[in-house]
Amino acid sequence: MLYVFNVVLPVFALILIGYVCGRAGKLGESASIELNRFVVWLALPAQLFNFAANSGWQTLWQLEFITAFFLSCLIVFVLVLGASYWRSGDLAAASFNGLSASYSNTGYMGIPLCALALGQDGLAPAIIATFIVFVMFALATVLIEIGILSHKKSHDVILSVLRSLCSNPLLIAPVAGLLWASCNVAMYDPIAQIISFLAAAATPCALVSIGLFLLQKSKAVSSQAWGISIAKLIIQPIIAWVIAGPILKLPTLWLNAIVILSALPTGTGPFMLAQYYKADGSIISRVVLITTVGSLLTLSFCLWWNSGI
């Protein structure tokens, strides 16, 4: 419980700092907008590039684990997307909700938690899971684009989607990182340092932005946020365990890892994607807060349960 608290506390504290600064008027609306632009166009792409460029393919190719974690994400994504679309008829908004329910905070919380709970061997599943959430991110982006352009003809939609995907820094960055990693070329140290500086700013700035968005109040938003949070913290780890355990019978280390990674709170990716598309981020910001606080209980339970396996 203590090391779960130690990992969750900085996330919650940064959200709280953003909320308090917004409430006190120290960070106004213009600060929030510019902070989001900085994260979307500089900090987060640098973080995604850095992570992808420094990961090796040999350790990451674990087909059964990839299958189990991807299916658990996809099933939850489709369930929440379907329920949201049935309720609102808005594919773009439903895609944001589906991504929020399936996008684990693997980079900031998953890697240190797996390392603490499972040792150095726990790093590989955490890194693989991070790449899988990139895939979910790309899938959601395609559906968001289709939803936004639904009034256009089919061929116009396809061209617009391709154009938007090719210009989206949040998708270009990890692809560029993977391509760089495959070249086996050392990066010039000053350039690598610049990327590292920008990457380090992504998580704190995104969390402070979420705190600013929590100032918005809406009962409808609150009810949706709780439903999405339950899907993230409870339904996804159950589905992941069923697929990885009884069905695929993964080794204990990988089974424990997939349960921990599926029970993680929602990361900041969906929120920053909403900012990129200038969509309403109020639901996502609340989901991040609820799942971050709620994960103190769910992750502690998962770690206790895993220790008994």
NUTOR-334161 format. One record per residue (C-alpha): x, y, z. Coordinates in steps of 0.001 Angstrom, whole numbers. Example, Ala and Ser with C-alpha at 12.3 -4.5 7.8 and 13.67 -1.06 7.14 Angstrom:
REM residues 2
<rec><X>12300</X><Y>-4500</Y><Z>7800</Z></rec>
<rec><X>13670</X><Y>-1060</Y><Z>7140</Z></rec>
This chain:
REM residues 309
<rec><X>0</X><Y>0</Y><Z>0</Z></rec>
<rec><X>2800</X><Y>2430</Y><Z>904</Z></rec>
<rec><X>4675</X><Y>2233</Y><Z>-2386</Z></rec>
<rec><X>1385</X><Y>2465</Y><Z>-4317</Z></rec>
<rec><X>679</X><Y>5641</Y><Z>-2354</Z></rec>
<rec><X>4177</X><Y>6957</Y><Z>-3049</Z></rec>
<rec><X>3701</X><Y>6515</Y><Z>-6816</Z></rec>
<rec><X>141</X><Y>7901</Y><Z>-6906</Z></rec>
<rec><X>790</X><Y>10894</Y><Z>-4622</Z></rec>
<rec><X>2845</X><Y>12996</Y><Z>-7106</Z></rec>
<rec><X>146</X><Y>12543</Y><Z>-9772</Z></rec>
<rec><X>-2625</X><Y>13646</Y><Z>-7430</Z></rec>
<rec><X>-494</X><Y>16491</Y><Z>-5995</Z></rec>
<rec><X>217</X><Y>17999</Y><Z>-9432</Z></rec>
<rec><X>-3491</X><Y>17886</Y><Z>-10333</Z></rec>
<rec><X>-4241</X><Y>19587</Y><Z>-6996</Z></rec>
<rec><X>-1603</X><Y>22266</Y><Z>-7656</Z></rec>
<rec><X>-3251</X><Y>23098</Y><Z>-10987</Z></rec>
<rec><X>-6675</X><Y>23242</Y><Z>-9348</Z></rec>
<rec><X>-5512</X><Y>25485</Y><Z>-6488</Z></rec>
<rec><X>-3628</X><Y>27827</Y><Z>-8835</Z></rec>
<rec><X>-6687</X><Y>28118</Y><Z>-11067</Z></rec>
<rec><X>-9005</X><Y>28666</Y><Z>-8122</Z></rec>
<rec><X>-6708</X><Y>31364</Y><Z>-6741</Z></rec>
<rec><X>-6453</X><Y>33065</Y><Z>-10120</Z></rec>
<rec><X>-2690</X><Y>32546</Y><Z>-10362</Z></rec>
<rec><X>-3123</X><Y>30601</Y><Z>-13620</Z></rec>
<rec><X>-5878</X><Y>32013</Y><Z>-15815</Z></rec>
<rec><X>-7589</X><Y>30739</Y><Z>-18954</Z></rec>
<rec><X>-4818</X><Y>31958</Y><Z>-21247</Z></rec>
<rec><X>-2188</X><Y>30158</Y><Z>-19144</Z></rec>
<rec><X>-4134</X><Y>26925</Y><Z>-19464</Z></rec>
<rec><X>-4395</X><Y>27264</Y><Z>-23240</Z></rec>
<rec><X>-689</X><Y>27990</Y><Z>-23704</Z></rec>
<rec><X>318</X><Y>25238</Y><Z>-21294</Z></rec>
<rec><X>-1749</X><Y>22749</Y><Z>-23299</Z></rec>
<rec><X>-171</X><Y>23916</Y><Z>-26548</Z></rec>
<rec><X>3287</X><Y>23469</Y><Z>-25085</Z></rec>
<rec><X>2498</X><Y>19893</Y><Z>-24008</Z></rec>
<rec><X>762</X><Y>18894</Y><Z>-27263</Z></rec>
<rec><X>3319</X><Y>20347</Y><Z>-29669</Z></rec>
<rec><X>6616</X><Y>20050</Y><Z>-27767</Z></rec>
<rec><X>6744</X><Y>18195</Y><Z>-24445</Z></rec>
<rec><X>4552</X><Y>15144</Y><Z>-25070</Z></rec>
<rec><X>5925</X><Y>14446</Y><Z>-28590</Z></rec>
<rec><X>9434</X><Y>14616</Y><Z>-27118</Z></rec>
<rec><X>8445</X><Y>12152</Y><Z>-24385</Z></rec>
<rec><X>6871</X><Y>9747</Y><Z>-26883</Z></rec>
<rec><X>9861</X><Y>9967</Y><Z>-29226</Z></rec>
<rec><X>12327</X><Y>9465</Y><Z>-26384</Z></rec>
<rec><X>10524</X><Y>6421</Y><Z>-25062</Z></rec>
<rec><X>10153</X><Y>4754</Y><Z>-28456</Z></rec>
<rec><X>13732</X><Y>5509</Y><Z>-29521</Z></rec>
<rec><X>15209</X><Y>3932</Y><Z>-26375</Z></rec>
<rec><X>13270</X><Y>657</Y><Z>-26407</Z></rec>
<rec><X>14635</X><Y>-2526</Y><Z>-27956</Z></rec>
<rec><X>12512</X><Y>-4853</Y><Z>-30090</Z></rec>
<rec><X>13977</X><Y>-8146</Y><Z>-28813</Z></rec>
<rec><X>12715</X><Y>-7745</Y><Z>-25252</Z></rec>
<rec><X>9346</X><Y>-6434</Y><Z>-26354</Z></rec>
<rec><X>8183</X><Y>-9217</Y><Z>-28668</Z></rec>
<rec><X>6037</X><Y>-11292</Y><Z>-26251</Z></rec>
<rec><X>3098</X><Y>-12294</Y><Z>-28424</Z></rec>
<rec><X>820</X><Y>-13838</Y><Z>-25779</Z></rec>
<rec><X>1207</X><Y>-10891</Y><Z>-23414</Z></rec>
<rec><X>689</X><Y>-8439</Y><Z>-26278</Z></rec>
<rec><X>-2483</X><Y>-10314</Y><Z>-27272</Z></rec>
<rec><X>-3868</X><Y>-10393</Y><Z>-23734</Z></rec>
<rec><X>-3216</X><Y>-6757</Y><Z>-22892</Z></rec>
<rec><X>-4326</X><Y>-5450</Y><Z>-26276</Z></rec>
<rec><X>-7581</X><Y>-7425</Y><Z>-26159</Z></rec>
<rec><X>-8341</X><Y>-6223</Y><Z>-22632</Z></rec>
<rec><X>-7827</X><Y>-2615</Y><Z>-23767</Z></rec>
<rec><X>-9803</X><Y>-3104</Y><Z>-26970</Z></rec>
<rec><X>-12780</X><Y>-4803</Y><Z>-25290</Z></rec>
<rec><X>-13133</X><Y>-2028</Y><Z>-22705</Z></rec>
<rec><X>-12618</X><Y>612</Y><Z>-25401</Z></rec>
<rec><X>-15387</X><Y>-872</Y><Z>-27574</Z></rec>
<rec><X>-17793</X><Y>-1354</Y><Z>-24647</Z></rec>
<rec><X>-17468</X><Y>2232</Y><Z>-23401</Z></rec>
<rec><X>-17407</X><Y>3673</Y><Z>-26927</Z></rec>
<rec><X>-20582</X><Y>1725</Y><Z>-27810</Z></rec>
<rec><X>-22409</X><Y>2792</Y><Z>-24660</Z></rec>
<rec><X>-21369</X><Y>6435</Y><Z>-25115</Z></rec>
<rec><X>-22303</X><Y>6463</Y><Z>-28809</Z></rec>
<rec><X>-25698</X><Y>4891</Y><Z>-28082</Z></rec>
<rec><X>-26302</X><Y>7642</Y><Z>-25519</Z></rec>
<rec><X>-25058</X><Y>10666</Y><Z>-27473</Z></rec>
<rec><X>-24710</X><Y>9676</Y><Z>-31155</Z></rec>
<rec><X>-21369</X><Y>11546</Y><Z>-31193</Z></rec>
<rec><X>-18587</X><Y>9236</Y><Z>-32433</Z></rec>
<rec><X>-15771</X><Y>11666</Y><Z>-31578</Z></rec>
<rec><X>-16950</X><Y>12168</Y><Z>-27978</Z></rec>
<rec><X>-17586</X><Y>8428</Y><Z>-27603</Z></rec>
<rec><X>-14044</X><Y>7726</Y><Z>-28827</Z></rec>
<rec><X>-12599</X><Y>10050</Y><Z>-26183</Z></rec>
<rec><X>-14615</X><Y>8190</Y><Z>-23528</Z></rec>
<rec><X>-13512</X><Y>4801</Y><Z>-24839</Z></rec>
<rec><X>-9871</X><Y>5870</Y><Z>-24818</Z></rec>
<rec><X>-10191</X><Y>7247</Y><Z>-21282</Z></rec>
<rec><X>-11494</X><Y>3858</Y><Z>-20117</Z></rec>
<rec><X>-8677</X><Y>1865</Y><Z>-21736</Z></rec>
<rec><X>-5608</X><Y>4134</Y><Z>-21605</Z></rec>
<rec><X>-3490</X><Y>3066</Y><Z>-18624</Z></rec>
<rec><X>-891</X><Y>5393</Y><Z>-17153</Z></rec>
<rec><X>1833</X><Y>2871</Y><Z>-17991</Z></rec>
<rec><X>4703</X><Y>5289</Y><Z>-18570</Z></rec>
<rec><X>4563</X><Y>7381</Y><Z>-15409</Z></rec>
<rec><X>3074</X><Y>4836</Y><Z>-12972</Z></rec>
<rec><X>3227</X><Y>1392</Y><Z>-14604</Z></rec>
<rec><X>6990</X><Y>1198</Y><Z>-15045</Z></rec>
<rec><X>7949</X><Y>2169</Y><Z>-11446</Z></rec>
<rec><X>5153</X><Y>40</Y><Z>-9946</Z></rec>
<rec><X>6098</X><Y>-3065</Y><Z>-11932</Z></rec>
<rec><X>9758</X><Y>-2552</Y><Z>-11056</Z></rec>
<rec><X>8914</X><Y>-2245</Y><Z>-7348</Z></rec>
<rec><X>6443</X><Y>-5134</Y><Z>-7253</Z></rec>
<rec><X>8066</X><Y>-7563</Y><Z>-9707</Z></rec>
<rec><X>11721</X><Y>-6513</Y><Z>-9853</Z></rec>
<rec><X>13682</X><Y>-5695</Y><Z>-13007</Z></rec>
<rec><X>11854</X><Y>-8459</Y><Z>-14897</Z></rec>
<rec><X>8684</X><Y>-6389</Y><Z>-14494</Z></rec>
<rec><X>10036</X><Y>-3634</Y><Z>-16720</Z></rec>
<rec><X>9523</X><Y>-5562</Y><Z>-19981</Z></rec>
<rec><X>5723</X><Y>-5984</Y><Z>-19631</Z></rec>
<rec><X>5383</X><Y>-2323</Y><Z>-18565</Z></rec>
<rec><X>7286</X><Y>-1154</Y><Z>-21653</Z></rec>
<rec><X>5239</X><Y>-3437</Y><Z>-23937</Z></rec>
<rec><X>2013</X><Y>-2105</Y><Z>-22400</Z></rec>
<rec><X>3160</X><Y>1446</Y><Z>-23094</Z></rec>
<rec><X>3473</X><Y>666</Y><Z>-26797</Z></rec>
<rec><X>26</X><Y>-954</Y><Z>-26781</Z></rec>
<rec><X>-1587</X><Y>2179</Y><Z>-25349</Z></rec>
<rec><X>61</X><Y>4048</Y><Z>-28249</Z></rec>
<rec><X>-1873</X><Y>1714</Y><Z>-30579</Z></rec>
<rec><X>-5119</X><Y>2460</Y><Z>-28724</Z></rec>
<rec><X>-4275</X><Y>6143</Y><Z>-28998</Z></rec>
<rec><X>-3912</X><Y>5824</Y><Z>-32785</Z></rec>
<rec><X>-7157</X><Y>3835</Y><Z>-33098</Z></rec>
<rec><X>-9069</X><Y>6448</Y><Z>-31128</Z></rec>
<rec><X>-7555</X><Y>9222</Y><Z>-33255</Z></rec>
<rec><X>-8818</X><Y>7573</Y><Z>-36446</Z></rec>
<rec><X>-12347</X><Y>7242</Y><Z>-35027</Z></rec>
<rec><X>-12290</X><Y>10834</Y><Z>-33747</Z></rec>
<rec><X>-11330</X><Y>12047</Y><Z>-37204</Z></rec>
<rec><X>-14132</X><Y>9987</Y><Z>-38780</Z></rec>
<rec><X>-16603</X><Y>11373</Y><Z>-36243</Z></rec>
<rec><X>-15555</X><Y>14963</Y><Z>-36872</Z></rec>
<rec><X>-15735</X><Y>14518</Y><Z>-40660</Z></rec>
<rec><X>-18888</X><Y>12374</Y><Z>-40751</Z></rec>
<rec><X>-20748</X><Y>14954</Y><Z>-42860</Z></rec>
<rec><X>-18279</X><Y>14566</Y><Z>-45742</Z></rec>
<rec><X>-18197</X><Y>11980</Y><Z>-48532</Z></rec>
<rec><X>-16309</X><Y>8714</Y><Z>-47936</Z></rec>
<rec><X>-13259</X><Y>9490</Y><Z>-50077</Z></rec>
<rec><X>-13011</X><Y>12981</Y><Z>-48553</Z></rec>
<rec><X>-13138</X><Y>11454</Y><Z>-45080</Z></rec>
<rec><X>-10331</X><Y>8990</Y><Z>-45905</Z></rec>
<rec><X>-8095</X><Y>11717</Y><Z>-47342</Z></rec>
<rec><X>-8785</X><Y>14057</Y><Z>-44423</Z></rec>
<rec><X>-8120</X><Y>11325</Y><Z>-41862</Z></rec>
<rec><X>-4816</X><Y>10387</Y><Z>-43493</Z></rec>
<rec><X>-3801</X><Y>14049</Y><Z>-43711</Z></rec>
<rec><X>-4638</X><Y>14658</Y><Z>-40067</Z></rec>
<rec><X>-2870</X><Y>11514</Y><Z>-38860</Z></rec>
<rec><X>264</X><Y>12448</Y><Z>-40782</Z></rec>
<rec><X>305</X><Y>15897</Y><Z>-39182</Z></rec>
<rec><X>-574</X><Y>14839</Y><Z>-35608</Z></rec>
<rec><X>2565</X><Y>15281</Y><Z>-33447</Z></rec>
<rec><X>1273</X><Y>12788</Y><Z>-30884</Z></rec>
<rec><X>1320</X><Y>10035</Y><Z>-33516</Z></rec>
<rec><X>4336</X><Y>11173</Y><Z>-35551</Z></rec>
<rec><X>6641</X><Y>11256</Y><Z>-32502</Z></rec>
<rec><X>6484</X><Y>7554</Y><Z>-31429</Z></rec>
<rec><X>6679</X><Y>6401</Y><Z>-35060</Z></rec>
<rec><X>9753</X><Y>8581</Y><Z>-35593</Z></rec>
<rec><X>11227</X><Y>7176</Y><Z>-32386</Z></rec>
<rec><X>10742</X><Y>3592</Y><Z>-33551</Z></rec>
<rec><X>12306</X><Y>4404</Y><Z>-36910</Z></rec>
<rec><X>15279</X><Y>6026</Y><Z>-35175</Z></rec>
<rec><X>15696</X><Y>2984</Y><Z>-32909</Z></rec>
<rec><X>15743</X><Y>671</Y><Z>-35945</Z></rec>
<rec><X>18608</X><Y>2676</Y><Z>-37499</Z></rec>
<rec><X>20996</X><Y>1887</Y><Z>-34610</Z></rec>
<rec><X>22515</X><Y>5372</Y><Z>-34847</Z></rec>
<rec><X>23616</X><Y>7272</Y><Z>-31732</Z></rec>
<rec><X>21925</X><Y>10621</Y><Z>-31326</Z></rec>
<rec><X>24029</X><Y>13796</Y><Z>-31038</Z></rec>
<rec><X>24261</X><Y>14454</Y><Z>-27270</Z></rec>
<rec><X>23004</X><Y>18084</Y><Z>-27226</Z></rec>
<rec><X>19961</X><Y>17086</Y><Z>-29310</Z></rec>
<rec><X>19276</X><Y>14149</Y><Z>-27003</Z></rec>
<rec><X>19514</X><Y>16500</Y><Z>-24012</Z></rec>
<rec><X>17020</X><Y>18937</Y><Z>-25526</Z></rec>
<rec><X>14550</X><Y>16103</Y><Z>-26140</Z></rec>
<rec><X>15046</X><Y>14861</Y><Z>-22568</Z></rec>
<rec><X>14403</X><Y>18338</Y><Z>-21136</Z></rec>
<rec><X>11161</X><Y>18668</Y><Z>-23101</Z></rec>
<rec><X>10097</X><Y>15102</Y><Z>-22274</Z></rec>
<rec><X>10562</X><Y>15720</Y><Z>-18548</Z></rec>
<rec><X>8088</X><Y>18615</Y><Z>-18700</Z></rec>
<rec><X>5264</X><Y>16626</Y><Z>-20344</Z></rec>
<rec><X>3755</X><Y>14831</Y><Z>-17341</Z></rec>
<rec><X>3790</X><Y>17681</Y><Z>-14776</Z></rec>
<rec><X>2452</X><Y>20221</Y><Z>-17269</Z></rec>
<rec><X>-321</X><Y>17873</Y><Z>-18423</Z></rec>
<rec><X>-1369</X><Y>17116</Y><Z>-14840</Z></rec>
<rec><X>-1425</X><Y>20808</Y><Z>-13893</Z></rec>
<rec><X>-3637</X><Y>21413</Y><Z>-16968</Z></rec>
<rec><X>-6022</X><Y>18703</Y><Z>-15771</Z></rec>
<rec><X>-6239</X><Y>20443</Y><Z>-12399</Z></rec>
<rec><X>-7261</X><Y>23664</Y><Z>-14153</Z></rec>
<rec><X>-10024</X><Y>21830</Y><Z>-16037</Z></rec>
<rec><X>-11438</X><Y>20422</Y><Z>-12804</Z></rec>
<rec><X>-12734</X><Y>23914</Y><Z>-12028</Z></rec>
<rec><X>-15540</X><Y>23245</Y><Z>-14511</Z></rec>
<rec><X>-18644</X><Y>21748</Y><Z>-12881</Z></rec>
<rec><X>-21240</X><Y>19485</Y><Z>-14497</Z></rec>
<rec><X>-23504</X><Y>16793</Y><Z>-13015</Z></rec>
<rec><X>-23763</X><Y>15014</Y><Z>-16375</Z></rec>
<rec><X>-19988</X><Y>15025</Y><Z>-16682</Z></rec>
<rec><X>-19654</X><Y>13628</Y><Z>-13157</Z></rec>
<rec><X>-21980</X><Y>10659</Y><Z>-13800</Z></rec>
<rec><X>-20213</X><Y>9754</Y><Z>-17045</Z></rec>
<rec><X>-16814</X><Y>10093</Y><Z>-15404</Z></rec>
<rec><X>-17740</X><Y>7619</Y><Z>-12659</Z></rec>
<rec><X>-18949</X><Y>5053</Y><Z>-15190</Z></rec>
<rec><X>-15762</X><Y>5349</Y><Z>-17247</Z></rec>
<rec><X>-13649</X><Y>5137</Y><Z>-14078</Z></rec>
<rec><X>-15350</X><Y>1897</Y><Z>-13002</Z></rec>
<rec><X>-14645</X><Y>429</Y><Z>-16437</Z></rec>
<rec><X>-10985</X><Y>1443</Y><Z>-16126</Z></rec>
<rec><X>-10219</X><Y>365</Y><Z>-12570</Z></rec>
<rec><X>-12430</X><Y>-2737</Y><Z>-12225</Z></rec>
<rec><X>-13676</X><Y>-4107</Y><Z>-15550</Z></rec>
<rec><X>-10405</X><Y>-3869</Y><Z>-17483</Z></rec>
<rec><X>-8250</X><Y>-5744</Y><Z>-14907</Z></rec>
<rec><X>-10891</X><Y>-8485</Y><Z>-14640</Z></rec>
<rec><X>-10974</X><Y>-8928</Y><Z>-18419</Z></rec>
<rec><X>-7168</X><Y>-8884</Y><Z>-18565</Z></rec>
<rec><X>-6924</X><Y>-11558</Y><Z>-15861</Z></rec>
<rec><X>-9472</X><Y>-13809</Y><Z>-17594</Z></rec>
<rec><X>-7627</X><Y>-13597</Y><Z>-20931</Z></rec>
<rec><X>-4104</X><Y>-13900</Y><Z>-19495</Z></rec>
<rec><X>-4878</X><Y>-16513</Y><Z>-16838</Z></rec>
<rec><X>-7595</X><Y>-19067</Y><Z>-17591</Z></rec>
<rec><X>-7440</X><Y>-18619</Y><Z>-21385</Z></rec>
<rec><X>-3768</X><Y>-18061</Y><Z>-22319</Z></rec>
<rec><X>-2212</X><Y>-19343</Y><Z>-19063</Z></rec>
<rec><X>628</X><Y>-16831</Y><Z>-18993</Z></rec>
<rec><X>3513</X><Y>-17373</Y><Z>-16550</Z></rec>
<rec><X>3021</X><Y>-15892</Y><Z>-13092</Z></rec>
<rec><X>5252</X><Y>-12844</Y><Z>-13683</Z></rec>
<rec><X>3411</X><Y>-11835</Y><Z>-16841</Z></rec>
<rec><X>1</X><Y>-12565</Y><Z>-15297</Z></rec>
<rec><X>801</X><Y>-10392</Y><Z>-12279</Z></rec>
<rec><X>2117</X><Y>-7636</Y><Z>-14543</Z></rec>
<rec><X>-954</X><Y>-7547</Y><Z>-16773</Z></rec>
<rec><X>-3304</X><Y>-7256</Y><Z>-13795</Z></rec>
<rec><X>-1263</X><Y>-4389</Y><Z>-12310</Z></rec>
<rec><X>-990</X><Y>-2582</Y><Z>-15657</Z></rec>
<rec><X>-4715</X><Y>-2965</Y><Z>-16398</Z></rec>
<rec><X>-5642</X><Y>-1613</Y><Z>-12961</Z></rec>
<rec><X>-3618</X><Y>1585</Y><Z>-13441</Z></rec>
<rec><X>-5470</X><Y>4918</Y><Z>-13573</Z></rec>
<rec><X>-6093</X><Y>6762</Y><Z>-16826</Z></rec>
<rec><X>-3032</X><Y>8575</Y><Z>-18182</Z></rec>
<rec><X>-2929</X><Y>12108</Y><Z>-19519</Z></rec>
<rec><X>-2863</X><Y>11038</Y><Z>-23193</Z></rec>
<rec><X>-6655</X><Y>11198</Y><Z>-23780</Z></rec>
<rec><X>-6830</X><Y>14627</Y><Z>-22166</Z></rec>
<rec><X>-4027</X><Y>16004</Y><Z>-24333</Z></rec>
<rec><X>-5642</X><Y>14483</Y><Z>-27438</Z></rec>
<rec><X>-8858</X><Y>16312</Y><Z>-26541</Z></rec>
<rec><X>-6853</X><Y>19516</Y><Z>-26260</Z></rec>
<rec><X>-5292</X><Y>18893</Y><Z>-29665</Z></rec>
<rec><X>-8769</X><Y>18639</Y><Z>-31211</Z></rec>
<rec><X>-10106</X><Y>21511</Y><Z>-29071</Z></rec>
<rec><X>-12704</X><Y>19143</Y><Z>-27628</Z></rec>
<rec><X>-14273</X><Y>19278</Y><Z>-24161</Z></rec>
<rec><X>-11775</X><Y>17753</Y><Z>-21723</Z></rec>
<rec><X>-13949</X><Y>18025</Y><Z>-18610</Z></rec>
<rec><X>-15012</X><Y>14363</Y><Z>-18545</Z></rec>
<rec><X>-11471</X><Y>13125</Y><Z>-19120</Z></rec>
<rec><X>-9999</X><Y>15410</Y><Z>-16460</Z></rec>
<rec><X>-12421</X><Y>13987</Y><Z>-13891</Z></rec>
<rec><X>-11709</X><Y>10430</Y><Z>-14990</Z></rec>
<rec><X>-7978</X><Y>11025</Y><Z>-14464</Z></rec>
<rec><X>-8633</X><Y>12382</Y><Z>-10968</Z></rec>
<rec><X>-11133</X><Y>9673</Y><Z>-9942</Z></rec>
<rec><X>-9016</X><Y>6808</Y><Z>-11255</Z></rec>
<rec><X>-5821</X><Y>8242</Y><Z>-9750</Z></rec>
<rec><X>-7359</X><Y>8426</Y><Z>-6274</Z></rec>
<rec><X>-9304</X><Y>5170</Y><Z>-6718</Z></rec>
<rec><X>-6207</X><Y>3296</Y><Z>-7836</Z></rec>
<rec><X>-4850</X><Y>3557</Y><Z>-4291</Z></rec>
<rec><X>-7420</X><Y>892</Y><Z>-3405</Z></rec>
<rec><X>-7574</X><Y>-1149</Y><Z>-6605</Z></rec>
<rec><X>-3795</X><Y>-1342</Y><Z>-7121</Z></rec>
<rec><X>-3240</X><Y>-2226</Y><Z>-3465</Z></rec>
<rec><X>-5777</X><Y>-5031</Y><Z>-3815</Z></rec>
<rec><X>-4142</X><Y>-6275</Y><Z>-7055</Z></rec>
<rec><X>-690</X><Y>-6256</Y><Z>-5446</Z></rec>
<rec><X>-1992</X><Y>-8095</Y><Z>-2372</Z></rec>
<rec><X>-3763</X><Y>-10640</Y><Z>-4566</Z></rec>
<rec><X>-679</X><Y>-11116</Y><Z>-6742</Z></rec>
<rec><X>1508</X><Y>-11733</Y><Z>-3696</Z></rec>
<rec><X>-691</X><Y>-14714</Y><Z>-2851</Z></rec>
<rec><X>-308</X><Y>-16363</Y><Z>-6278</Z></rec>
